[in-house]
Amino acid sequence: MGLLSVLSLAHRWTAERVQPGDIVVDATAGNGVDTLFLSEAAGPRGMVYAFDIQQQALDNTQARLERAVREGKRLAPVRLLLQSHDTLPAALPAAEHGRLAAVLFNLGYLPAEGADPAVITQQSTTLTALEASLALLRPGGLLSIVLYPGHAGGGDEAAAVEQWAQQLDPQLAQAAIYRMLQKPLAPYWIGIEKRKQLQALPAEEII
Ligand SMILES: C[S@@+](CC[C@H](N)C(=O)[O-])C[C@H]1O[C@@H](n2cnc3c(N)ncnc32)[C@H](O)[C@@H]1O
């Protein structure tokens, strides 16, 4: 058996942290693979918010969700939002701030027929959205980021995200990376877990 793919790893970590009834966010809905995964994990008592700046992405996501319902899957309600993920705090009810179990980012462009490959996630909005997401997570919540260094602009964005994750206060969050070392242009994953205990930790517990 080979190593887990980046997307499988992202889903596996997320599945460990999302329980039925949880509130979760797909920050880049795309073709809806992650939105469907989150809506199954959160279940009918949960809630999913899915963002994308392209109507085609939201249409593809809606179609995928409808197919799953027809197949008998029991999903969380999904709110599809045609807006940039950096509007996340304003898009969520204040009562849900600090209660998110997971926020998923799958950066880059929409891999769909007819989609414009020039429409990609942008470093500045991505970083604003990541910072906001971390604040909105509950203690122990997960920020999952799939990065694509292989397309124009993707490498700079990935480097900026990596730098942002590296400088996070370890008392606030732990950051990990999963990358195929012989494939520098392949997608890779950064996972950030918000600390369960946000009070000061003894130095030996900060790793
Ligand atoms: C790699 S795709 C996401 C794949 C998706 N998670 C899936 O499961 O199919 C990246 C998506 O990010 C979207 N995107 C780009 N900039 C965005 C932004 N500022 N806010 C939200 N989505 C954005 C693109 O339109 C594209 O659909």
PDBQT file of the ligand as one rigid body, heavy atoms in Angstrom, charges set to zero:
ROOT
HETATM    1  C1  LIG A 301      -9.088  23.337  -6.266  1.00  0.00    +0.000 C 
HETATM    2  S1  LIG A 301     -10.682  24.078  -6.355  1.00  0.00    +0.000 S 
HETATM    3  C2  LIG A 301     -11.497  23.428  -4.909  1.00  0.00    +0.000 C 
HETATM    4  C3  LIG A 301     -11.850  21.974  -4.996  1.00  0.00    +0.000 C 
HETATM    5  C4  LIG A 301     -12.995  21.585  -4.105  1.00  0.00    +0.000 C 
HETATM    6  N1  LIG A 301     -12.720  21.745  -2.694  1.00  0.00    +0.000 N 
HETATM    7  C5  LIG A 301     -13.555  20.209  -4.382  1.00  0.00    +0.000 C 
HETATM    8  O1  LIG A 301     -13.712  19.412  -3.453  1.00  0.00    +0.000 OA
HETATM    9  O2  LIG A 301     -13.884  19.941  -5.547  1.00  0.00    +0.000 OA
HETATM   10  C6  LIG A 301     -10.379  25.767  -5.861  1.00  0.00    +0.000 C 
HETATM   11  C7  LIG A 301     -11.634  26.628  -5.868  1.00  0.00    +0.000 C 
HETATM   12  O3  LIG A 301     -11.347  27.833  -5.153  1.00  0.00    +0.000 OA
HETATM   13  C8  LIG A 301     -12.179  28.819  -5.686  1.00  0.00    +0.000 C 
HETATM   14  N2  LIG A 301     -11.741  30.150  -5.244  1.00  0.00    +0.000 N 
HETATM   15  C9  LIG A 301     -10.798  30.968  -5.774  1.00  0.00    +0.000 A 
HETATM   16  N3  LIG A 301     -10.689  32.101  -5.049  1.00  0.00    +0.000 NA
HETATM   17  C10 LIG A 301     -11.609  32.010  -4.045  1.00  0.00    +0.000 A 
HETATM   18  C11 LIG A 301     -11.995  32.873  -2.972  1.00  0.00    +0.000 A 
HETATM   19  N4  LIG A 301     -11.400  34.065  -2.778  1.00  0.00    +0.000 N 
HETATM   20  N5  LIG A 301     -12.982  32.470  -2.139  1.00  0.00    +0.000 NA
HETATM   21  C12 LIG A 301     -13.587  31.254  -2.313  1.00  0.00    +0.000 A 
HETATM   22  N6  LIG A 301     -13.264  30.399  -3.305  1.00  0.00    +0.000 NA
HETATM   23  C13 LIG A 301     -12.297  30.771  -4.170  1.00  0.00    +0.000 A 
HETATM   24  C14 LIG A 301     -12.078  28.591  -7.173  1.00  0.00    +0.000 C 
HETATM   25  O4  LIG A 301     -13.147  29.208  -7.849  1.00  0.00    +0.000 OA
HETATM   26  C15 LIG A 301     -12.102  27.057  -7.243  1.00  0.00    +0.000 C 
HETATM   27  O5  LIG A 301     -13.402  26.579  -7.492  1.00  0.00    +0.000 OA
ENDROOT
TORSDOF 0
